[in-house]
């Protein structure tokens, strides 16, 4: 597993400014946390996705490629740092399970 912290440098009010990702050996996200300007922190995994947050549908590639893009500041982090971000985040309301049905109790 790899763990990333990516700061997204932009002016969009409704988009996340920081993204934490747990990346599996196959290059796909396993878990994700997004921080927003208003202080909201949302998390997603394969069983809990929503319109606000979901896992990437394609492999994420190399962190060096992300870091080279001017709108991102990306670094590898420890499992412990990822777990702190995960614990501090909430599930989005109206999450969808992998079949696509709504599950507001998740």
SVG drawing of the C-alpha trace seen along z (x, -y; Angstrom):
<svg xmlns="http://www.w3.org/2000/svg" viewBox="-31 -31 39 36">
<polyline fill="none" stroke="black" stroke-width="0.4" points="0.0,0.0 1.0,-3.6 -0.4,-6.6 -0.6,-10.1 -1.4,-13.6 -2.2,-15.9 -3.0,-19.6 -5.1,-20.9 -4.3,-24.5 -7.4,-26.2 -10.2,-28.7 -13.2,-26.4 -15.4,-26.8 -17.1,-23.4 -14.0,-21.3 -11.6,-19.7 -8.4,-21.4 -6.6,-18.4 -6.9,-14.7 -5.6,-11.8 -5.5,-8.4 -4.7,-4.9 -3.4,-3.2 -3.4,0.6 -0.7,2.5 -2.7,2.5 -2.6,-1.4 -6.3,-1.9 -7.5,-3.9 -8.8,-1.8 -9.8,-4.6 -9.9,-8.4 -10.4,-11.5 -11.2,-14.9 -10.9,-18.2 -12.9,-21.3 -12.5,-25.0 -15.5,-25.1 -13.8,-22.5 -15.8,-19.6 -13.9,-16.3 -15.4,-13.4 -14.2,-9.8 -15.0,-7.0 -14.1,-3.4 -15.4,-0.7 -18.6,-0.4 -19.3,-4.1 -19.3,-6.5 -21.5,-9.5 -22.0,-12.4 -19.5,-14.3 -16.7,-11.7 -15.8,-8.5 -12.7,-6.4 -10.9,-6.9 -12.2,-4.5 -8.7,-4.3 -5.2,-3.6 -3.8,-6.8 -0.4,-6.6 2.9,-7.7 3.0,-10.3 5.9,-12.0 3.6,-12.6 1.0,-14.2 3.6,-16.3 4.9,-17.7 1.5,-19.3 1.5,-22.9 -2.0,-22.7 -0.9,-20.0 1.5,-19.6 1.8,-15.8 3.8,-13.7 3.9,-10.2 2.8,-10.0 2.8,-7.3 0.0,-4.9 -0.4,-6.7 -0.9,-10.1 -3.5,-8.6 -5.3,-6.9 -5.5,-10.2 -7.1,-11.8 -9.5,-8.8 -10.6,-8.9 -11.3,-12.7 -13.5,-12.4 -17.2,-11.6 -19.1,-9.5 -21.0,-11.6 -24.8,-11.5 -26.7,-9.5 -23.8,-7.1 -24.1,-4.5 -23.0,-0.9 -21.2,0.7 -24.6,1.7 -25.4,-2.0 -28.4,-2.0 -28.7,-4.7 -27.8,-3.8 -28.4,-6.9 -27.7,-4.8 -24.1,-4.1"/>
</svg>
